[in-house]
Amino acid sequence: MNLSSTIKSIQDIMRKDDGVDGDAQRIGQLTWMLFLKVFDQREEEWEDDNADYESPLPERFRWRNWAKYLPDAEGKKKPQIAGSELIPFVNNELFPALKEQIDAGKSPQHQVIKQVFEDANNYMKSGPLMLSVIEKLEEAINFHDFTTRASLGDVYEQILNDLRGAGNAGEFYTPRAITNFMVDRVNPRLDKRETVLDPACGTGGFLTATIDHLRNQLSKKSSAEDKRAIEDLIWGIEKKQLPHLLCTTNMLLHGIDVPSQIEHKNTLGVGWNEWSSTNKVDCLVTNPPFGGYEDDTVGGDYPADLRTRETADMFMALIIKKLLKENGRAAVVLPDGFLFGEGIKNTLKKLLLRDCKLHTIVRLPKGVFAPYTTIKTNLLFFTKGTMVADGSEHFHTDTIWFYEHPYPLGYKSYSKTKPIRFEEFKPEQEWWGSEANDFVDREENDFAWKVDFKTKREHAEMAATPHWQRAEQLNNEAAVLENEARDMRNSLVGSTDADHREKVEAQIAALREKAEPLRLQARDAQTTGDRLYWPIYNLDLTNPNAPEEEAHDPDVLLEKYKILLGQIEETENQLKSELAASLAHHFVDEVA
């Protein structure tokens, strides 16, 4: 029986157990057992290399001493614990020991075990069924066998694919083609010892792609130190227990001996000022969960203009301000909503384009994450700019390149059976060029186009600035009147002269009456300026080089008609606002 069949048969066994409910629990149960099995076989290798090796696990609770089938006098393999005694042992001895008796501060290995089991659970209630699962694992998983070790990667992919269908757990999976392409383009360098972070690492897809990418840079001339360095260059953080457990096991399967750099915590729950320069990395690749919201206790100490509860927005603020070194490179998966969103999203996009060089946006078609979500996504590639000390607002982004990734010939969408493939990105790789020469070799084609953001920004600022200046002037004039009224109000404290009070109150009312229209005019002027400026941060741009498809579908035509009506209404409202502001200015000047 091959490994994939073994995993399927194990899940079939678990379905018979009354305690295991649903795919997520089956995967969680399988993963902690697989972890102990794989860890034990890795320990055998470490013991061969180091006679003084000491396991972080209490001796009684190592896989070999309770789960492993051992030969009897006749050479037939038998379980060490009877089925009737197995569940009480696991619930009352094994799990309490692994949860409570491991000192995380003793060594990185102790820390790994502690984190793996702090939220793990045994769901199975049937000892005989658990024995059947153990027997299957014993028969199928031999980590010492090179063929089996190579095949485990495919088994792991199967588990991750199953996870995509396990309710909300599916948010943690990114197709391998996407992770490989993003890591390939960011290109972390082993020779430069570049550190790589995924702050929402899920089951570790980006990190395993990074490990493979770094190992591909090894040669016959590489030193033992080069090989060891890979383990220290990757860093992942995961909030939820099951994907963290899967990620840790994934690291073991990929030859990372002590995956202590996979932290089990909420990245967004770390205080804004708790991040330091030591946390900054050279490269960052991630697919942050989007569409979700943190509770009110998270992110309260973010800067006021960056304060939000939407997860992807919070991650972007952290990436730009706290996690990337100067000249650090990043690739992030984000939905269309981020590209066209306003409010806090506009603030974040301005921050991104100002503090970083956003050089490339790869627009993915629908269905990349099908059938689990139909949301269109984009791959944003950017480099953190160097600080400018002159106090001016300096934008590092001048030109943004877009590349619209097409479906393969004959495809109308992706699906579970027809997923996106790494080979599809070959045109992007050939077109990419080098950031070292500012991508001078790139050319526009049917799928690629560029936007002169610097010119757009300068024109928008030129058009908006007079309105902003007028808003500031009007607000200052209103403030003078309001301060005068406030001073008058203060002068009345302690006064008992009714006539005097009545006279001053009338003067205060007159001042406020003059200030109110100034504030309204200032607001209109500010709104007009904002309307001229902020649309430049709408990055949801269509490909100008693609031929427009003629639509005959009535629903599509109706939708286009609604959009056109909305655009007409918006233009009318903009003209009305600008006319009102202009007339108000005229009348104020006449009164003056």
C-alpha positions in Angstrom: 0.0 0.0 0.0 1.4 3.4 -1.0 1.6 6.3 1.4 -1.4 8.2 0.0 -3.5 5.1 0.4 -2.2 4.6 3.9 -3.2 8.1 4.9 -6.7 7.6 3.4 -7.1 4.3 5.2 -6.1 6.0 8.5 -8.7 8.6 8.0 -11.3 5.9 7.3 -10.4 4.2 10.6 -10.9 7.5 12.4 -14.3 7.9 10.9 -15.4 4.9 12.8 -14.3 6.5 16.1 -17.1 8.2 18.0 -14.8 10.9 19.4 -13.5 12.2 16.1 -15.8 14.6 14.4 -15.0 16.1 11.0 -12.0 16.5 8.8 -10.3 19.1 11.0 -10.2 16.8 14.0 -9.1 13.8 11.9 -6.2 15.9 10.6 -5.3 17.2 14.0 -5.4 13.7 15.5 -3.3 12.3 12.6 -0.8 15.1 12.8 0.2 14.9 16.4 0.7 11.1 16.0 2.6 11.6 12.8 4.7 14.3 14.6 5.7 11.9 17.4 6.5 9.1 14.9 8.6 11.3 12.6 10.3 13.0 15.6 11.3 9.6 17.0 12.8 8.5 13.8 14.7 11.8 13.5 16.0 11.2 17.0 17.4 7.9 15.9 19.4 9.7 13.3 20.6 12.3 15.9 21.6 9.6 18.3 23.7 7.9 15.6 25.5 11.3 15.0 25.8 12.2 18.7 26.3 9.5 21.4 25.5 12.2 24.1 22.1 13.1 22.6 19.3 13.5 25.1 15.7 13.6 24.1 13.5 16.5 25.2 10.7 13.9 25.7 10.4 11.9 29.0 11.7 8.4 28.2 8.4 6.7 29.0 6.6 8.9 26.4 8.9 8.6 23.4 7.1 6.9 20.5 9.4 3.9 20.6 8.5 3.2 24.3 4.7 3.1 24.0 3.5 3.2 20.4 6.1 1.3 18.3 5.2 -2.3 17.5 7.9 -4.7 18.9 8.6 -8.3 17.9 7.5 -11.0 20.3 9.4 -14.3 20.9 8.1 -15.6 17.6 9.2 -12.5 15.7 5.7 -11.2 15.2 5.2 -7.5 15.9 2.9 -6.7 18.8 1.7 -3.5 20.4 3.3 -2.5 23.7 0.0 -1.4 25.3 -3.3 -3.3 25.0 -6.1 -1.5 23.2 -8.2 -1.4 26.4 -5.4 0.5 28.2 -4.3 2.8 25.4 -6.8 5.6 25.7 -6.4 6.0 29.5 -2.6 6.1 29.0 -2.8 8.7 26.3 -5.3 11.0 28.1 -4.0 10.6 31.7 -0.3 10.1 31.2 1.0 11.0 27.7 -0.8 14.3 27.2 -0.4 15.7 30.7 3.3 14.9 30.5 3.8 16.6 27.2 1.7 19.6 28.1 2.8 20.1 31.7 6.2 18.5 32.3 8.2 20.0 29.4 10.4 22.9 30.4 10.4 25.2 27.3 13.3 27.2 28.6 15.6 24.1 28.8 16.5 24.0 25.1 15.0 24.9 21.7 13.9 21.3 21.3 12.0 21.5 24.6 10.3 24.7 23.3 9.2 23.0 20.1 7.6 20.1 22.0 5.9 22.5 24.4 4.4 24.6 21.7 3.3 21.6 19.6 1.3 20.0 22.4 0.1 23.0 24.4 -3.2 23.1 22.4 -3.1 19.6 20.9 -5.9 17.1 21.8 -6.6 13.4 21.6 -10.1 13.0 20.1 -10.1 9.2 19.7 -12.1 7.2 22.3 -11.5 3.7 21.0 -8.2 2.0 22.0 -8.4 -0.7 19.3 -9.1 1.9 16.6 -6.1 3.9 17.8 -3.9 0.8 17.7 -5.0 0.3 14.1 -3.9 3.8 13.3 -0.6 3.2 15.0 -0.1 0.0 13.1 -0.7 1.7 9.8 1.8 4.4 10.7 4.3 1.8 11.7 3.9 -0.1 8.4 4.0 3.0 6.1 6.2 5.6 7.6 9.9 4.8 7.6 11.8 8.1 7.6 15.1 6.3 7.3 14.1 5.1 3.8 15.0 7.7 1.2 12.1 6.8 -1.1 9.7 7.0 1.7 11.1 10.3 2.9 10.8 11.8 -0.6 7.2 10.5 -0.8 6.3 12.1 2.5 6.2 15.4 0.8 3.4 14.2 -1.5 1.6 12.7 1.5 1.9 16.0 3.3 0.4 17.8 0.3 -2.5 15.5 0.5 -3.1 16.3 4.1 -2.9 20.0 3.3 -5.4 19.6 0.4 -7.7 17.8 2.8 -7.2 20.7 5.2 -8.5 23.1 2.6 -11.8 21.4 2.8 -11.9 21.4 6.6 -14.1 24.4 7.1 -12.3 27.6 8.1 -9.0 25.8 8.3 -8.8 26.2 4.5 -7.5 29.8 4.9 -4.1 28.4 5.7 -3.3 26.8 2.4 -1.7 28.6 -0.6 -1.1 26.6 -3.8 2.4 25.4 -4.2 2.8 27.1 -7.6 2.1 30.5 -5.9 4.5 29.9 -3.0 7.3 28.7 -5.3 6.9 31.6 -7.7 6.8 34.3 -5.0 9.9 32.8 -3.3 11.7 32.5 -6.7 11.1 36.2 -7.5 12.1 37.5 -4.0 15.1 35.2 -4.4 16.6 35.0 -0.8 20.3 34.5 -1.0 22.2 31.9 1.0 25.6 33.4 0.4 24.4 36.7 1.9 22.7 34.9 4.8 19.4 36.6 4.1 16.7 36.0 6.6 13.2 35.1 5.5 9.9 35.6 7.5 6.3 34.5 7.0 4.4 36.3 9.8 1.2 34.2 9.0 2.9 31.0 8.1 0.0 28.6 8.4 1.2 25.1 7.5 4.5 26.4 6.2 4.2 26.4 2.4 6.2 29.6 1.9 8.9 28.4 4.4 9.3 25.0 2.7 9.6 26.7 -0.7 12.3 28.9 0.9 14.1 25.9 2.2 14.1 24.3 -1.2 15.2 27.6 -2.8 18.1 28.0 -0.4 19.2 24.4 -0.8 19.2 24.7 -4.5 22.0 27.3 -4.0 24.2 24.7 -2.4 27.0 23.2 -4.4 29.9 20.7 -4.0 31.9 23.6 -2.7 29.4 24.5 -0.1 30.5 24.1 3.5 28.8 22.3 6.4 28.1 25.8 7.8 26.3 26.7 4.6 24.0 23.7 5.0 23.4 24.4 8.7 22.7 28.1 8.1 19.4 27.4 6.3 17.8 26.4 9.5 18.6 29.8 11.1 17.5 31.9 8.1 13.8 31.0 8.2 11.3 32.3 10.7 7.5 31.7 10.8 4.7 32.8 13.2 1.3 31.1 13.3 -1.6 31.9 15.5 -3.7 28.7 15.4 -2.7 25.4 16.9 -3.5 23.0 14.1 -1.6 24.8 11.3 1.2 25.4 13.7 1.4 21.7 14.5 1.3 20.9 10.7 4.0 23.5 10.0 6.3 22.1 12.7 5.9 18.6 11.3 6.4 20.0 7.9 9.7 21.4 9.0 10.8 18.1 10.3 9.9 16.4 7.0 12.0 19.0 5.2 15.1 18.2 7.3 14.9 21.1 9.8 16.2 19.4 13.0 15.0 21.9 15.5 12.0 24.0 14.1 12.0 26.3 17.1 11.8 29.3 14.8 8.2 28.4 14.1 6.5 30.4 16.8 3.0 29.7 18.1 1.6 33.1 18.7 -0.6 35.9 17.2 1.7 38.2 15.2 -1.0 40.9 15.3 -1.3 40.5 19.1 2.3 41.7 19.6 2.4 45.3 20.8 3.3 47.9 18.2 6.3 49.1 20.2 7.4 45.6 21.2 8.8 45.0 17.7 12.4 46.1 17.5 15.1 46.3 14.8 16.2 42.8 15.7 12.9 41.5 14.3 13.5 43.0 10.9 14.3 40.6 8.0 15.8 40.7 4.6 12.9 38.9 2.8 9.3 38.4 3.6 6.8 36.2 1.8 3.3 35.7 3.0 -0.4 35.2 2.3 -2.0 37.0 5.3 -5.6 36.0 6.1 -7.9 38.6 4.6 -11.5 39.3 5.3 -11.2 38.4 8.9 -11.2 40.7 11.9 -9.3 40.8 15.2 -11.1 41.5 18.4 -11.0 44.9 20.1 -8.1 44.0 22.3 -5.7 43.6 19.4 -4.1 46.5 17.6 -5.2 49.2 20.0 -1.7 50.6 20.2 -1.2 50.9 16.5 -0.7 54.5 15.2 -4.0 56.3 15.0 -3.9 56.6 11.2 -3.2 52.9 10.8 -5.6 51.6 13.4 -7.9 48.9 12.0 -9.2 45.4 12.9 -9.1 43.9 9.4 -6.3 41.3 9.4 -4.7 41.8 6.1 -4.6 45.6 6.6 -2.9 45.1 10.0 -0.4 42.8 8.5 0.5 45.3 5.8 1.0 48.0 8.4 3.4 45.7 10.3 5.3 44.6 7.2 6.0 48.1 6.0 6.8 49.7 9.3 8.1 47.0 11.6 9.2 43.8 9.8 11.2 44.7 6.7 14.8 46.0 6.8 15.8 48.9 4.6 16.3 47.4 1.1 14.4 44.3 2.3 12.3 42.5 -0.3 8.7 41.3 0.1 6.0 39.4 -1.8 2.4 39.5 -0.4 -0.9 37.9 -1.6 -3.7 40.4 -1.3 -7.3 40.5 -2.6 -8.7 43.0 -5.2 -10.4 44.8 -2.2 -7.1 46.0 -1.0 -6.3 47.5 -4.4 -9.5 49.5 -4.8 -10.3 50.0 -1.1 -10.6 53.5 0.4 -10.2 54.8 3.9 -7.6 53.0 5.9 -6.7 51.0 2.7 -5.8 54.2 0.9 -3.7 55.3 3.9 -1.9 52.0 3.8 -1.3 52.2 0.0 0.1 55.7 0.4 2.4 54.3 3.1 3.4 51.4 0.9 4.1 53.6 -2.1 5.9 56.2 0.0 8.1 54.0 2.2 8.6 51.2 -0.3 9.2 50.7 -4.0 6.1 48.8 -5.2 7.6 47.6 -8.5 5.3 44.8 -9.6 1.7 43.6 -9.2 0.9 40.3 -10.7 -2.9 40.1 -11.2 -4.2 36.5 -10.8 -7.4 35.4 -12.5 -10.4 34.0 -10.7 -10.3 30.5 -9.3 -6.7 30.3 -8.1 -8.0 29.3 -4.7 -11.1 27.5 -6.1 -13.3 25.8 -5.1 -12.7 27.3 -1.6 -13.0 30.9 -2.5 -13.7 32.9 -5.7 -12.0 36.1 -4.5 -9.6 37.5 -7.1 -6.1 37.9 -5.7 -2.9 39.7 -6.5 0.8 39.3 -5.8 2.5 42.5 -4.7 6.3 42.7 -4.9 8.0 45.6 -3.2 11.3 46.7 -1.6 11.6 48.8 1.5 13.2 52.1 0.8 16.0 53.8 2.7 15.1 56.6 5.2 15.3 60.1 3.9 16.6 62.4 6.7 15.6 65.8 5.2 12.1 65.7 6.7 10.4 65.8 3.3 7.8 63.4 2.1 9.7 61.2 -0.3 8.0 58.6 -2.4 10.1 55.5 -3.3 7.6 54.3 -5.9 7.8 56.0 -9.3 6.7 53.3 -11.7 4.4 50.4 -11.0 4.4 47.4 -13.4 1.4 45.2 -13.8 1.3 41.7 -15.2 -2.0 40.0 -15.9 -1.5 36.3 -15.5 -3.7 34.5 -18.1 -5.4 31.2 -17.9 -3.7 28.3 -19.7 -5.0 27.7 -23.2 -8.3 26.0 -23.0 -9.0 26.9 -19.4 -11.9 29.1 -18.3 -11.1 28.7 -14.6 -9.0 26.7 -12.2 -10.4 23.9 -10.1 -9.3 21.3 -7.5 -8.4 18.9 -10.3 -6.9 21.6 -12.6 -4.9 23.9 -10.2 -2.5 26.6 -11.2 0.9 25.2 -12.0 4.4 26.7 -11.5 5.2 26.2 -15.2 2.6 28.8 -16.0 4.8 31.5 -14.5 7.6 31.0 -17.0 6.5 34.0 -19.1 6.6 36.3 -16.0 10.1 34.9 -15.1 11.4 35.6 -18.6 9.9 39.1 -18.6 10.9 40.0 -15.1 14.4 41.5 -15.5 16.4 42.9 -12.6 15.7 45.4 -9.9 19.4 46.3 -9.8 18.9 48.2 -13.1 15.3 49.3 -12.2 13.8 46.7 -14.6 15.0 48.6 -17.6 14.7 45.5 -19.8 11.0 45.1 -19.2 8.7 45.7 -22.1 4.9 46.2 -22.3 3.0 43.4 -24.1 -0.5 41.9 -24.2 -0.2 41.0 -20.5 2.2 43.6 -19.0 1.9 47.4 -18.7 3.3 50.1 -16.5 1.8 53.1 -14.7 3.8 56.3 -14.2 2.7 56.8 -10.6 5.1 59.7 -10.0 3.5 61.8 -12.7 0.0 60.8 -11.6 0.9 61.8 -8.0 2.5 65.1 -9.0 -0.5 66.1 -11.1 -3.0 65.1 -8.4 -1.0 67.1 -5.8 -0.9 70.1 -8.0 -4.6 70.0 -8.6 -5.5 69.3 -4.9 -3.1 71.6 -3.2 -4.9 74.9 -3.8 -8.1 73.4 -2.3 -6.2 72.0 0.7 -4.5 75.4 1.2 -7.8 77.2 1.1 -9.3 74.7 3.6 -6.3 75.4 5.9 -6.8 79.1 5.5 -10.5 79.0 6.2 -10.0 76.7 9.2 -7.4 79.2 10.6 -9.8 82.1 10.1 -12.5 80.1 11.8 -10.2 79.2 14.6 -9.3 82.9 15.3 -13.0 83.7 15.6 -13.6 80.7 17.8 -10.7 81.5 20.1 -11.9 85.1 20.4 -15.4 83.8 21.4 -13.7 81.4 23.9 -11.8 84.3 25.4 -15.0 86.3 25.7 -16.7 83.3 27.4 -13.9 83.1 29.9 -14.1 86.8 30.6 -17.7 86.3 31.9 -16.6 84.0 34.7 -17.5 85.7 38.0 -19.4 88.5 36.3 -22.8 89.5 37.8 -23.6 92.4 35.5 -26.6 91.1 33.5 -26.4 93.8 30.9 -22.7 93.2 30.3 -23.3 89.5 30.1 -26.1 89.9 27.6 -23.9 92.2 25.4 -21.0 89.8 25.5 -23.2 86.7 24.8 -24.5 88.5 21.7 -20.9 89.2 20.5 -20.0 85.5 21.1 -23.0 84.4 19.1 -22.0 86.7 16.2 -18.5 85.4 16.2 -19.7 81.8 16.1 -22.1 82.7 13.3 -19.2 84.0 11.3 -17.0 80.9 12.1 -19.6 78.3 11.1 -19.8 79.0 7.4 -16.0 79.2 7.3 -15.8 75.7 8.7 -18.3 74.4 6.2 -16.4 76.0 3.3 -13.2 74.6 4.6 -14.8 71.1 4.7 -16.0 71.5 1.1 -12.5 72.7 0.0 -10.8 69.7 1.8 -13.3 67.3 0.2 -12.7 68.7 -3.2 -8.9 68.4 -2.8 -9.2 64.9 -1.4 -11.5 63.9 -4.4 -8.7 65.1 -6.8 -5.9 63.4 -4.9 -6.9 60.1 -3.3 -8.1 58.3 -6.5 -4.4 57.9 -7.5 -4.2 55.1 -4.9 -6.8 53.0 -6.7 -4.5 50.2 -8.0 -7.4 48.1 -9.3 -6.4 48.9 -12.9 -7.4 47.0 -16.0 -5.0 45.9 -18.7 -5.0 48.6 -21.4 -3.3 46.3 -23.9 -5.9 43.6 -23.8 -8.5 43.6 -26.5 -11.9 44.4 -25.0 -14.2 41.4 -25.1 -17.6 42.0 -26.6 -20.2 41.0 -24.1 -23.7 39.7 -25.1 -24.8 38.4 -21.7 -27.7 40.6 -20.6 -26.5 40.4 -16.9 -23.0 41.6 -17.9 -24.5 44.4 -20.0 -26.8 45.4 -17.2 -23.9 45.5 -14.7 -21.9 47.7 -17.1 -24.9 50.0 -17.5 -25.2 50.4 -13.7 -21.5 51.2 -13.4 -21.8 53.8 -16.1 -24.8 55.4 -14.4 -22.8 55.5 -11.2 -19.9 57.1 -12.9 -22.2 59.8 -14.4 -23.7 60.5 -11.0 -20.3 60.7 -9.4 -19.1 63.2 -12.0 -22.3 65.3 -11.6 -21.8 65.4 -7.8 -18.1 66.3 -8.2 -19.1 69.2 -10.5 -21.8 70.4 -8.1 -19.4 70.3 -5.1 -16.7 72.3 -7.0 -19.3 74.8 -8.2 -20.6 75.2 -4.7 -17.1 75.7 -3.3 -16.3 78.2 -6.0 -19.6 80.2 -5.4 -19.1 80.1 -1.7 -15.6 81.5 -2.1 -17.0 84.2 -4.4 -19.7 85.3 -1.9 -17.3 85.3 1.0 -14.9 87.6 -1.0 -17.8 89.9 -1.8 -18.9 90.2 1.9 -15.2 90.8 2.8 
